[in-house]
């Protein structure tokens, strides 16, 4: 699965437990843009929420090292 560096950065911040507001502040976006970007990421991963995104992402990341 191809992800942009921006998408990877957002996902890593989600994995760290950051809120949309914290991600927006850290990346220099408004919170609405973070929500839009996360929605696109959810569609890419075929998930509906943060918990599913984290689980799927970490599983894929772990599989890369096996």
mmCIF file as Biopython writes it, N, C-alpha, C and O atoms, coordinates in Angstrom:
data_model
#
loop_
_atom_site.group_PDB
_atom_site.id
_atom_site.type_symbol
_atom_site.label_atom_id
_atom_site.label_alt_id
_atom_site.label_comp_id
_atom_site.label_asym_id
_atom_site.label_entity_id
_atom_site.label_seq_id
_atom_site.pdbx_PDB_ins_code
_atom_site.Cartn_x
_atom_site.Cartn_y
_atom_site.Cartn_z
_atom_site.occupancy
_atom_site.B_iso_or_equiv
_atom_site.auth_seq_id
_atom_site.auth_asym_id
_atom_site.pdbx_PDB_model_num
ATOM 1   N N  . UNK A ? 1  ? 0.852   -1.173  0.000  1.0 0.0 1  A 1 
ATOM 2   C CA . UNK A ? 1  ? 0.000   0.000   0.000  1.0 0.0 1  A 1 
ATOM 3   C C  . UNK A ? 1  ? 0.899   1.238   0.000  1.0 0.0 1  A 1 
ATOM 4   O O  . UNK A ? 1  ? 1.779   1.381   0.848  1.0 0.0 1  A 1 
ATOM 5   N N  . UNK A ? 2  ? 0.667   2.109   -0.944 1.0 0.0 2  A 1 
ATOM 6   C CA . UNK A ? 2  ? 1.461   3.336   -1.040 1.0 0.0 2  A 1 
ATOM 7   C C  . UNK A ? 2  ? 0.808   4.443   -0.225 1.0 0.0 2  A 1 
ATOM 8   O O  . UNK A ? 2  ? -0.367  4.761   -0.408 1.0 0.0 2  A 1 
ATOM 9   N N  . UNK A ? 3  ? 1.588   5.020   0.671  1.0 0.0 3  A 1 
ATOM 10  C CA . UNK A ? 3  ? 1.131   6.158   1.468  1.0 0.0 3  A 1 
ATOM 11  C C  . UNK A ? 3  ? 2.090   7.311   1.240  1.0 0.0 3  A 1 
ATOM 12  O O  . UNK A ? 3  ? 3.287   7.108   1.041  1.0 0.0 3  A 1 
ATOM 13  N N  . UNK A ? 4  ? 1.559   8.513   1.271  1.0 0.0 4  A 1 
ATOM 14  C CA . UNK A ? 4  ? 2.425   9.679   1.176  1.0 0.0 4  A 1 
ATOM 15  C C  . UNK A ? 4  ? 3.127   9.865   2.528  1.0 0.0 4  A 1 
ATOM 16  O O  . UNK A ? 4  ? 2.700   9.311   3.542  1.0 0.0 4  A 1 
ATOM 17  N N  . UNK A ? 5  ? 4.186   10.635  2.526  1.0 0.0 5  A 1 
ATOM 18  C CA . UNK A ? 5  ? 4.882   10.928  3.779  1.0 0.0 5  A 1 
ATOM 19  C C  . UNK A ? 5  ? 3.952   11.652  4.752  1.0 0.0 5  A 1 
ATOM 20  O O  . UNK A ? 5  ? 4.015   11.435  5.962  1.0 0.0 5  A 1 
ATOM 21  N N  . UNK A ? 6  ? 3.094   12.508  4.214  1.0 0.0 6  A 1 
ATOM 22  C CA . UNK A ? 6  ? 2.119   13.225  5.044  1.0 0.0 6  A 1 
ATOM 23  C C  . UNK A ? 6  ? 1.159   12.241  5.713  1.0 0.0 6  A 1 
ATOM 24  O O  . UNK A ? 6  ? 0.886   12.349  6.909  1.0 0.0 6  A 1 
ATOM 25  N N  . UNK A ? 7  ? 0.655   11.291  4.942  1.0 0.0 7  A 1 
ATOM 26  C CA . UNK A ? 7  ? -0.257  10.296  5.508  1.0 0.0 7  A 1 
ATOM 27  C C  . UNK A ? 7  ? 0.434   9.462   6.585  1.0 0.0 7  A 1 
ATOM 28  O O  . UNK A ? 7  ? -0.149  9.192   7.635  1.0 0.0 7  A 1 
ATOM 29  N N  . UNK A ? 8  ? 1.666   9.060   6.325  1.0 0.0 8  A 1 
ATOM 30  C CA . UNK A ? 8  ? 2.427   8.294   7.313  1.0 0.0 8  A 1 
ATOM 31  C C  . UNK A ? 8  ? 2.599   9.102   8.597  1.0 0.0 8  A 1 
ATOM 32  O O  . UNK A ? 8  ? 2.453   8.568   9.696  1.0 0.0 8  A 1 
ATOM 33  N N  . UNK A ? 9  ? 2.908   10.381  8.455  1.0 0.0 9  A 1 
ATOM 34  C CA . UNK A ? 9  ? 3.092   11.243  9.624  1.0 0.0 9  A 1 
ATOM 35  C C  . UNK A ? 9  ? 1.806   11.343  10.437 1.0 0.0 9  A 1 
ATOM 36  O O  . UNK A ? 9  ? 1.828   11.257  11.664 1.0 0.0 9  A 1 
ATOM 37  N N  . UNK A ? 10 ? 0.688   11.525  9.743  1.0 0.0 10 A 1 
ATOM 38  C CA . UNK A ? 10 ? -0.601  11.622  10.432 1.0 0.0 10 A 1 
ATOM 39  C C  . UNK A ? 10 ? -0.906  10.316  11.156 1.0 0.0 10 A 1 
ATOM 40  O O  . UNK A ? 10 ? -1.319  10.331  12.316 1.0 0.0 10 A 1 
ATOM 41  N N  . UNK A ? 11 ? -0.707  9.196   10.485 1.0 0.0 11 A 1 
ATOM 42  C CA . UNK A ? 11 ? -0.990  7.899   11.102 1.0 0.0 11 A 1 
ATOM 43  C C  . UNK A ? 11 ? -0.102  7.692   12.326 1.0 0.0 11 A 1 
ATOM 44  O O  . UNK A ? 11 ? -0.582  7.223   13.358 1.0 0.0 11 A 1 
ATOM 45  N N  . UNK A ? 12 ? 1.156   8.025   12.230 1.0 0.0 12 A 1 
ATOM 46  C CA . UNK A ? 12 ? 2.061   7.858   13.374 1.0 0.0 12 A 1 
ATOM 47  C C  . UNK A ? 12 ? 1.592   8.704   14.562 1.0 0.0 12 A 1 
ATOM 48  O O  . UNK A ? 12 ? 1.703   8.270   15.709 1.0 0.0 12 A 1 
ATOM 49  N N  . UNK A ? 13 ? 1.077   9.886   14.302 1.0 0.0 13 A 1 
ATOM 50  C CA . UNK A ? 13 ? 0.561   10.726  15.383 1.0 0.0 13 A 1 
ATOM 51  C C  . UNK A ? 13 ? -0.713  10.132  15.979 1.0 0.0 13 A 1 
ATOM 52  O O  . UNK A ? 13 ? -0.930  10.212  17.188 1.0 0.0 13 A 1 
ATOM 53  N N  . UNK A ? 14 ? -1.551  9.538   15.138 1.0 0.0 14 A 1 
ATOM 54  C CA . UNK A ? 14 ? -2.749  8.850   15.632 1.0 0.0 14 A 1 
ATOM 55  C C  . UNK A ? 14 ? -2.333  7.681   16.521 1.0 0.0 14 A 1 
ATOM 56  O O  . UNK A ? 14 ? -2.906  7.473   17.590 1.0 0.0 14 A 1 
ATOM 57  N N  . UNK A ? 15 ? -1.341  6.923   16.077 1.0 0.0 15 A 1 
ATOM 58  C CA . UNK A ? 15 ? -0.848  5.781   16.851 1.0 0.0 15 A 1 
ATOM 59  C C  . UNK A ? 15 ? -0.328  6.243   18.214 1.0 0.0 15 A 1 
ATOM 60  O O  . UNK A ? 15 ? -0.457  5.527   19.207 1.0 0.0 15 A 1 
ATOM 61  N N  . UNK A ? 16 ? 0.256   7.437   18.257 1.0 0.0 16 A 1 
ATOM 62  C CA . UNK A ? 16 ? 0.762   7.989   19.518 1.0 0.0 16 A 1 
ATOM 63  C C  . UNK A ? 16 ? -0.364  8.471   20.429 1.0 0.0 16 A 1 
ATOM 64  O O  . UNK A ? 16 ? -0.116  8.855   21.572 1.0 0.0 16 A 1 
ATOM 65  N N  . UNK A ? 17 ? -1.594  8.452   19.933 1.0 0.0 17 A 1 
ATOM 66  C CA . UNK A ? 17 ? -2.732  8.859   20.743 1.0 0.0 17 A 1 
ATOM 67  C C  . UNK A ? 17 ? -3.077  10.334  20.653 1.0 0.0 17 A 1 
ATOM 68  O O  . UNK A ? 17 ? -3.830  10.847  21.480 1.0 0.0 17 A 1 
ATOM 69  N N  . UNK A ? 18 ? -2.534  11.018  19.660 1.0 0.0 18 A 1 
ATOM 70  C CA . UNK A ? 18 ? -2.814  12.451  19.497 1.0 0.0 18 A 1 
ATOM 71  C C  . UNK A ? 18 ? -4.243  12.669  18.997 1.0 0.0 18 A 1 
ATOM 72  O O  . UNK A ? 18 ? -4.775  11.873  18.224 1.0 0.0 18 A 1 
ATOM 73  N N  . UNK A ? 19 ? -4.843  13.756  19.452 1.0 0.0 19 A 1 
ATOM 74  C CA . UNK A ? 19 ? -6.175  14.146  18.976 1.0 0.0 19 A 1 
ATOM 75  C C  . UNK A ? 19 ? -6.029  14.881  17.648 1.0 0.0 19 A 1 
ATOM 76  O O  . UNK A ? 19 ? -4.928  15.261  17.249 1.0 0.0 19 A 1 
ATOM 77  N N  . UNK A ? 20 ? -7.157  15.073  16.974 1.0 0.0 20 A 1 
ATOM 78  C CA . UNK A ? 20 ? -7.127  15.840  15.719 1.0 0.0 20 A 1 
ATOM 79  C C  . UNK A ? 20 ? -6.562  17.237  15.959 1.0 0.0 20 A 1 
ATOM 80  O O  . UNK A ? 20 ? -5.784  17.740  15.149 1.0 0.0 20 A 1 
ATOM 81  N N  . UNK A ? 21 ? -6.950  17.861  17.064 1.0 0.0 21 A 1 
ATOM 82  C CA . UNK A ? 21 ? -6.453  19.207  17.378 1.0 0.0 21 A 1 
ATOM 83  C C  . UNK A ? 21 ? -4.941  19.198  17.580 1.0 0.0 21 A 1 
ATOM 84  O O  . UNK A ? 21 ? -4.248  20.105  17.120 1.0 0.0 21 A 1 
ATOM 85  N N  . UNK A ? 22 ? -4.431  18.187  18.260 1.0 0.0 22 A 1 
ATOM 86  C CA . UNK A ? 22 ? -2.987  18.095  18.482 1.0 0.0 22 A 1 
ATOM 87  C C  . UNK A ? 22 ? -2.243  17.824  17.183 1.0 0.0 22 A 1 
ATOM 88  O O  . UNK A ? 22 ? -1.168  18.379  16.953 1.0 0.0 22 A 1 
ATOM 89  N N  . UNK A ? 23 ? -2.802  16.981  16.341 1.0 0.0 23 A 1 
ATOM 90  C CA . UNK A ? 23 ? -2.196  16.706  15.033 1.0 0.0 23 A 1 
ATOM 91  C C  . UNK A ? 23 ? -2.175  17.979  14.196 1.0 0.0 23 A 1 
ATOM 92  O O  . UNK A ? 23 ? -1.170  18.292  13.556 1.0 0.0 23 A 1 
ATOM 93  N N  . UNK A ? 24 ? -3.279  18.708  14.201 1.0 0.0 24 A 1 
ATOM 94  C CA . UNK A ? 24 ? -3.368  19.955  13.441 1.0 0.0 24 A 1 
ATOM 95  C C  . UNK A ? 24 ? -2.301  20.941  13.894 1.0 0.0 24 A 1 
ATOM 96  O O  . UNK A ? 24 ? -1.628  21.561  13.072 1.0 0.0 24 A 1 
ATOM 97  N N  . UNK A ? 25 ? -2.153  21.079  15.196 1.0 0.0 25 A 1 
ATOM 98  C CA . UNK A ? 25 ? -1.168  22.016  15.728 1.0 0.0 25 A 1 
ATOM 99  C C  . UNK A ? 25 ? 0.251   21.587  15.353 1.0 0.0 25 A 1 
ATOM 100 O O  . UNK A ? 25 ? 1.070   22.410  14.945 1.0 0.0 25 A 1 
ATOM 101 N N  . UNK A ? 26 ? 0.528   20.306  15.495 1.0 0.0 26 A 1 
ATOM 102 C CA . UNK A ? 26 ? 1.869   19.806  15.213 1.0 0.0 26 A 1 
ATOM 103 C C  . UNK A ? 26 ? 2.240   19.897  13.736 1.0 0.0 26 A 1 
ATOM 104 O O  . UNK A ? 26 ? 3.396   20.143  13.392 1.0 0.0 26 A 1 
ATOM 105 N N  . UNK A ? 27 ? 1.242   19.695  12.861 1.0 0.0 27 A 1 
ATOM 106 C CA . UNK A ? 27 ? 1.528   19.686  11.425 1.0 0.0 27 A 1 
ATOM 107 C C  . UNK A ? 27 ? 1.241   21.024  10.743 1.0 0.0 27 A 1 
ATOM 108 O O  . UNK A ? 27 ? 1.535   21.194  9.559  1.0 0.0 27 A 1 
ATOM 109 N N  . UNK A ? 28 ? 0.670   21.967  11.483 1.0 0.0 28 A 1 
ATOM 110 C CA . UNK A ? 28 ? 0.405   23.279  10.911 1.0 0.0 28 A 1 
ATOM 111 C C  . UNK A ? 28 ? -0.850  23.332  10.057 1.0 0.0 28 A 1 
ATOM 112 O O  . UNK A ? 28 ? -0.941  24.158  9.148  1.0 0.0 28 A 1 
ATOM 113 N N  . UNK A ? 29 ? -1.813  22.470  10.328 1.0 0.0 29 A 1 
ATOM 114 C CA . UNK A ? 29 ? -3.078  22.448  9.609  1.0 0.0 29 A 1 
ATOM 115 C C  . UNK A ? 29 ? -4.191  22.932  10.518 1.0 0.0 29 A 1 
ATOM 116 O O  . UNK A ? 29 ? -4.009  23.055  11.729 1.0 0.0 29 A 1 
ATOM 117 N N  . UNK A ? 30 ? -5.356  23.209  9.920  1.0 0.0 30 A 1 
ATOM 118 C CA . UNK A ? 30 ? -6.538  23.431  10.747 1.0 0.0 30 A 1 
ATOM 119 C C  . UNK A ? 30 ? -7.136  22.048  11.038 1.0 0.0 30 A 1 
ATOM 120 O O  . UNK A ? 30 ? -6.907  21.090  10.300 1.0 0.0 30 A 1 
ATOM 121 N N  . UNK A ? 31 ? -7.894  21.969  12.114 1.0 0.0 31 A 1 
ATOM 122 C CA . UNK A ? 31 ? -8.445  20.693  12.544 1.0 0.0 31 A 1 
ATOM 123 C C  . UNK A ? 31 ? -9.344  20.066  11.477 1.0 0.0 31 A 1 
ATOM 124 O O  . UNK A ? 31 ? -9.364  18.845  11.321 1.0 0.0 31 A 1 
ATOM 125 N N  . UNK A ? 32 ? -10.079 20.892  10.752 1.0 0.0 32 A 1 
ATOM 126 C CA . UNK A ? 32 ? -10.962 20.385  9.693  1.0 0.0 32 A 1 
ATOM 127 C C  . UNK A ? 32 ? -10.161 19.657  8.607  1.0 0.0 32 A 1 
ATOM 128 O O  . UNK A ? 32 ? -10.601 18.631  8.091  1.0 0.0 32 A 1 
ATOM 129 N N  . UNK A ? 33 ? -8.991  20.190  8.267  1.0 0.0 33 A 1 
ATOM 130 C CA . UNK A ? 33 ? -8.157  19.531  7.256  1.0 0.0 33 A 1 
ATOM 131 C C  . UNK A ? 33 ? -7.647  18.188  7.749  1.0 0.0 33 A 1 
ATOM 132 O O  . UNK A ? 33 ? -7.546  17.234  6.977  1.0 0.0 33 A 1 
ATOM 133 N N  . UNK A ? 34 ? -7.325  18.114  9.031  1.0 0.0 34 A 1 
ATOM 134 C CA . UNK A ? 34 ? -6.885  16.838  9.602  1.0 0.0 34 A 1 
ATOM 135 C C  . UNK A ? 34 ? -8.020  15.820  9.488  1.0 0.0 34 A 1 
ATOM 136 O O  . UNK A ? 34 ? -7.786  14.673  9.107  1.0 0.0 34 A 1 
ATOM 137 N N  . UNK A ? 35 ? -9.235  16.225  9.812  1.0 0.0 35 A 1 
ATOM 138 C CA . UNK A ? 35 ? -10.384 15.320  9.716  1.0 0.0 35 A 1 
ATOM 139 C C  . UNK A ? 35 ? -10.559 14.821  8.280  1.0 0.0 35 A 1 
ATOM 140 O O  . UNK A ? 35 ? -10.812 13.636  8.063  1.0 0.0 35 A 1 
ATOM 141 N N  . UNK A ? 36 ? -10.427 15.710  7.310  1.0 0.0 36 A 1 
ATOM 142 C CA . UNK A ? 36 ? -10.555 15.324  5.903  1.0 0.0 36 A 1 
ATOM 143 C C  . UNK A ? 36 ? -9.458  14.346  5.506  1.0 0.0 36 A 1 
ATOM 144 O O  . UNK A ? 36 ? -9.714  13.351  4.827  1.0 0.0 36 A 1 
ATOM 145 N N  . UNK A ? 37 ? -8.242  14.636  5.934  1.0 0.0 37 A 1 
ATOM 146 C CA . UNK A ? 37 ? -7.119  13.761  5.597  1.0 0.0 37 A 1 
ATOM 147 C C  . UNK A ? 37 ? -7.276  12.391  6.257  1.0 0.0 37 A 1 
ATOM 148 O O  . UNK A ? 37 ? -6.968  11.367  5.648  1.0 0.0 37 A 1 
ATOM 149 N N  . UNK A ? 38 ? -7.754  12.376  7.493  1.0 0.0 38 A 1 
ATOM 150 C CA . UNK A ? 38 ? -7.990  11.104  8.176  1.0 0.0 38 A 1 
ATOM 151 C C  . UNK A ? 38 ? -9.091  10.304  7.492  1.0 0.0 38 A 1 
ATOM 152 O O  . UNK A ? 38 ? -8.991  9.083   7.374  1.0 0.0 38 A 1 
ATOM 153 N N  . UNK A ? 39 ? -10.137 10.983  7.044  1.0 0.0 39 A 1 
ATOM 154 C CA . UNK A ? 39 ? -11.218 10.291  6.338  1.0 0.0 39 A 1 
ATOM 155 C C  . UNK A ? 39 ? -10.675 9.593   5.091  1.0 0.0 39 A 1 
ATOM 156 O O  . UNK A ? 39 ? -11.047 8.457   4.797  1.0 0.0 39 A 1 
ATOM 157 N N  . UNK A ? 40 ? -9.800  10.273  4.365  1.0 0.0 40 A 1 
ATOM 158 C CA . UNK A ? 40 ? -9.192  9.679   3.172  1.0 0.0 40 A 1 
ATOM 159 C C  . UNK A ? 40 ? -8.324  8.480   3.557  1.0 0.0 40 A 1 
ATOM 160 O O  . UNK A ? 40 ? -8.321  7.463   2.864  1.0 0.0 40 A 1 
ATOM 161 N N  . UNK A ? 41 ? -7.596  8.601   4.654  1.0 0.0 41 A 1 
ATOM 162 C CA . UNK A ? 41 ? -6.771  7.492   5.134  1.0 0.0 41 A 1 
ATOM 163 C C  . UNK A ? 41 ? -7.650  6.311   5.530  1.0 0.0 41 A 1 
ATOM 164 O O  . UNK A ? 41 ? -7.326  5.165   5.217  1.0 0.0 41 A 1 
ATOM 165 N N  . UNK A ? 42 ? -8.765  6.583   6.219  1.0 0.0 42 A 1 
ATOM 166 C CA . UNK A ? 42 ? -9.698  5.518   6.592  1.0 0.0 42 A 1 
ATOM 167 C C  . UNK A ? 42 ? -10.180 4.769   5.344  1.0 0.0 42 A 1 
ATOM 168 O O  . UNK A ? 42 ? -10.245 3.540   5.336  1.0 0.0 42 A 1 
ATOM 169 N N  . UNK A ? 43 ? -10.511 5.514   4.305  1.0 0.0 43 A 1 
ATOM 170 C CA . UNK A ? 43 ? -10.980 4.886   3.059  1.0 0.0 43 A 1 
ATOM 171 C C  . UNK A ? 43 ? -9.878  4.026   2.447  1.0 0.0 43 A 1 
ATOM 172 O O  . UNK A ? 43 ? -10.141 2.932   1.948  1.0 0.0 43 A 1 
ATOM 173 N N  . UNK A ? 44 ? -8.653  4.522   2.489  1.0 0.0 44 A 1 
ATOM 174 C CA . UNK A ? 44 ? -7.524  3.770   1.935  1.0 0.0 44 A 1 
ATOM 175 C C  . UNK A ? 44 ? -7.346  2.445   2.664  1.0 0.0 44 A 1 
ATOM 176 O O  . UNK A ? 44 ? -7.087  1.416   2.040  1.0 0.0 44 A 1 
ATOM 177 N N  . UNK A ? 45 ? -7.486  2.474   3.986  1.0 0.0 45 A 1 
ATOM 178 C CA . UNK A ? 45 ? -7.309  1.271   4.804  1.0 0.0 45 A 1 
ATOM 179 C C  . UNK A ? 45 ? -8.604  0.459   4.954  1.0 0.0 45 A 1 
ATOM 180 O O  . UNK A ? 45 ? -8.609  -0.619  5.549  1.0 0.0 45 A 1 
ATOM 181 N N  . UNK A ? 46 ? -9.694  0.995   4.406  1.0 0.0 46 A 1 
ATOM 182 C CA . UNK A ? 46 ? -11.013 0.346   4.503  1.0 0.0 46 A 1 
ATOM 183 C C  . UNK A ? 46 ? -11.398 0.103   5.966  1.0 0.0 46 A 1 
ATOM 184 O O  . UNK A ? 46 ? -11.817 -0.989  6.350  1.0 0.0 46 A 1 
ATOM 185 N N  . UNK A ? 47 ? -11.240 1.158   6.759  1.0 0.0 47 A 1 
ATOM 186 C CA . UNK A ? 47 ? -11.618 1.121   8.179  1.0 0.0 47 A 1 
ATOM 187 C C  . UNK A ? 47 ? -12.561 2.287   8.457  1.0 0.0 47 A 1 
ATOM 188 O O  . UNK A ? 47 ? -12.712 3.193   7.638  1.0 0.0 47 A 1 
ATOM 189 N N  . UNK A ? 48 ? -13.193 2.245   9.635  1.0 0.0 48 A 1 
ATOM 190 C CA . UNK A ? 48 ? -14.176 3.272   9.959  1.0 0.0 48 A 1 
ATOM 191 C C  . UNK A ? 48 ? -13.803 4.153   11.140 1.0 0.0 48 A 1 
ATOM 192 O O  . UNK A ? 48 ? -14.485 5.140   11.414 1.0 0.0 48 A 1 
ATOM 193 N N  . UNK A ? 49 ? -12.725 3.809   11.845 1.0 0.0 49 A 1 
ATOM 194 C CA . UNK A ? 49 ? -12.382 4.613   13.020 1.0 0.0 49 A 1 
ATOM 195 C C  . UNK A ? 49 ? -10.897 4.498   13.355 1.0 0.0 49 A 1 
ATOM 196 O O  . UNK A ? 49 ? -10.161 3.718   12.751 1.0 0.0 49 A 1 
ATOM 197 N N  . UNK A ? 50 ? -10.481 5.302   14.339 1.0 0.0 50 A 1 
ATOM 198 C CA . UNK A ? 50 ? -9.079  5.352   14.743 1.0 0.0 50 A 1 
ATOM 199 C C  . UNK A ? 50 ? -8.560  4.013   15.244 1.0 0.0 50 A 1 
ATOM 200 O O  . UNK A ? 50 ? -7.456  3.594   14.895 1.0 0.0 50 A 1 
ATOM 201 N N  . UNK A ? 51 ? -9.358  3.350   16.059 1.0 0.0 51 A 1 
ATOM 202 C CA . UNK A ? 51 ? -8.916  2.076   16.628 1.0 0.0 51 A 1 
ATOM 203 C C  . UNK A ? 51 ? -8.629  1.057   15.527 1.0 0.0 51 A 1 
ATOM 204 O O  . UNK A ? 51 ? -7.618  0.356   15.569 1.0 0.0 51 A 1 
ATOM 205 N N  . UNK A ? 52 ? -9.517  0.980   14.553 1.0 0.0 52 A 1 
ATOM 206 C CA . UNK A ? 52 ? -9.325  0.052   13.438 1.0 0.0 52 A 1 
ATOM 207 C C  . UNK A ? 52 ? -8.117  0.461   12.599 1.0 0.0 52 A 1 
ATOM 208 O O  . UNK A ? 52 ? -7.365  -0.396  12.134 1.0 0.0 52 A 1 
ATOM 209 N N  . UNK A ? 53 ? -7.929  1.756   12.406 1.0 0.0 53 A 1 
ATOM 210 C CA . UNK A ? 53 ? -6.764  2.244   11.664 1.0 0.0 53 A 1 
ATOM 211 C C  . UNK A ? 53 ? -5.480  1.837   12.379 1.0 0.0 53 A 1 
ATOM 212 O O  . UNK A ? 53 ? -4.554  1.323   11.751 1.0 0.0 53 A 1 
ATOM 213 N N  . UNK A ? 54 ? -5.421  2.061   13.673 1.0 0.0 54 A 1 
ATOM 214 C CA . UNK A ? 54 ? -4.220  1.725   14.442 1.0 0.0 54 A 1 
ATOM 215 C C  . UNK A ? 54 ? -3.933  0.231   14.355 1.0 0.0 54 A 1 
ATOM 216 O O  . UNK A ? 54 ? -2.798  -0.173  14.100 1.0 0.0 54 A 1 
ATOM 217 N N  . UNK A ? 55 ? -4.952  -0.581  14.564 1.0 0.0 55 A 1 
ATOM 218 C CA . UNK A ? 55 ? -4.779  -2.036  14.514 1.0 0.0 55 A 1 
ATOM 219 C C  . UNK A ? 55 ? -4.280  -2.486  13.151 1.0 0.0 55 A 1 
ATOM 220 O O  . UNK A ? 55 ? -3.331  -3.264  13.053 1.0 0.0 55 A 1 
ATOM 221 N N  . UNK A ? 56 ? -4.920  -1.997  12.109 1.0 0.0 56 A 1 
ATOM 222 C CA . UNK A ? 56 ? -4.549  -2.385  10.748 1.0 0.0 56 A 1 
ATOM 223 C C  . UNK A ? 56 ? -3.148  -1.901  10.405 1.0 0.0 56 A 1 
ATOM 224 O O  . UNK A ? 56 ? -2.341  -2.661  9.869  1.0 0.0 56 A 1 
ATOM 225 N N  . UNK A ? 57 ? -2.858  -0.658  10.705 1.0 0.0 57 A 1 
ATOM 226 C CA . UNK A ? 57 ? -1.554  -0.086  10.386 1.0 0.0 57 A 1 
ATOM 227 C C  . UNK A ? 57 ? -0.431  -0.820  11.109 1.0 0.0 57 A 1 
ATOM 228 O O  . UNK A ? 57 ? 0.579   -1.169  10.497 1.0 0.0 57 A 1 
ATOM 229 N N  . UNK A ? 58 ? -0.602  -1.054  12.403 1.0 0.0 58 A 1 
ATOM 230 C CA . UNK A ? 58 ? 0.449   -1.732  13.162 1.0 0.0 58 A 1 
ATOM 231 C C  . UNK A ? 58 ? 0.620   -3.181  12.699 1.0 0.0 58 A 1 
ATOM 232 O O  . UNK A ? 58 ? 1.739   -3.694  12.687 1.0 0.0 58 A 1 
ATOM 233 N N  . UNK A ? 59 ? -0.460  -3.836  12.324 1.0 0.0 59 A 1 
ATOM 234 C CA . UNK A ? 59 ? -0.364  -5.202  11.796 1.0 0.0 59 A 1 
ATOM 235 C C  . UNK A ? 59 ? 0.436   -5.224  10.504 1.0 0.0 59 A 1 
ATOM 236 O O  . UNK A ? 59 ? 1.288   -6.090  10.303 1.0 0.0 59 A 1 
ATOM 237 N N  . UNK A ? 60 ? 0.154   -4.262  9.630  1.0 0.0 60 A 1 
ATOM 238 C CA . UNK A ? 60 ? 0.882   -4.188  8.359  1.0 0.0 60 A 1 
ATOM 239 C C  . UNK A ? 60 ? 2.344   -3.849  8.596  1.0 0.0 60 A 1 
ATOM 240 O O  . UNK A ? 60 ? 3.231   -4.415  7.956  1.0 0.0 60 A 1 
ATOM 241 N N  . UNK A ? 61 ? 2.590   -2.938  9.505  1.0 0.0 61 A 1 
ATOM 242 C CA . UNK A ? 61 ? 3.958   -2.527  9.802  1.0 0.0 61 A 1 
ATOM 243 C C  . UNK A ? 61 ? 4.743   -3.712  10.394 1.0 0.0 61 A 1 
ATOM 244 O O  . UNK A ? 61 ? 5.903   -3.931  10.044 1.0 0.0 61 A 1 
ATOM 245 N N  . UNK A ? 62 ? 4.095   -4.475  11.294 1.0 0.0 62 A 1 
ATOM 246 C CA . UNK A ? 62 ? 4.720   -5.640  11.887 1.0 0.0 62 A 1 
ATOM 247 C C  . UNK A ? 62 ? 5.029   -6.684  10.817 1.0 0.0 62 A 1 
ATOM 248 O O  . UNK A ? 62 ? 6.096   -7.298  10.833 1.0 0.0 62 A 1 
ATOM 249 N N  . UNK A ? 63 ? 4.102   -6.882  9.894  1.0 0.0 63 A 1 
ATOM 250 C CA . UNK A ? 63 ? 4.269   -7.885  8.834  1.0 0.0 63 A 1 
ATOM 251 C C  . UNK A ? 63 ? 5.468   -7.560  7.946  1.0 0.0 63 A 1 
ATOM 252 O O  . UNK A ? 63 ? 6.087   -8.469  7.393  1.0 0.0 63 A 1 
ATOM 253 N N  . UNK A ? 64 ? 5.802   -6.287  7.803  1.0 0.0 64 A 1 
ATOM 254 C CA . UNK A ? 64 ? 6.952   -5.889  6.994  1.0 0.0 64 A 1 
ATOM 255 C C  . UNK A ? 64 ? 8.263   -6.406  7.585  1.0 0.0 64 A 1 
ATOM 256 O O  . UNK A ? 64 ? 9.229   -6.622  6.853  1.0 0.0 64 A 1 
ATOM 257 N N  . UNK A ? 65 ? 8.302   -6.605  8.893  1.0 0.0 65 A 1 
ATOM 258 C CA . UNK A ? 65 ? 9.537   -7.007  9.558  1.0 0.0 65 A 1 
ATOM 259 C C  . UNK A ? 65 ? 9.684   -8.519  9.682  1.0 0.0 65 A 1 
ATOM 260 O O  . UNK A ? 65 ? 10.714  -9.011  10.143 1.0 0.0 65 A 1 
ATOM 261 N N  . UNK A ? 66 ? 8.661   -9.249  9.274  1.0 0.0 66 A 1 
ATOM 262 C CA . UNK A ? 66 ? 8.736   -10.710 9.377  1.0 0.0 66 A 1 
ATOM 263 C C  . UNK A ? 66 ? 9.371   -11.289 8.128  1.0 0.0 66 A 1 
ATOM 264 O O  . UNK A ? 66 ? 9.524   -12.506 8.020  1.0 0.0 66 A 1 
#
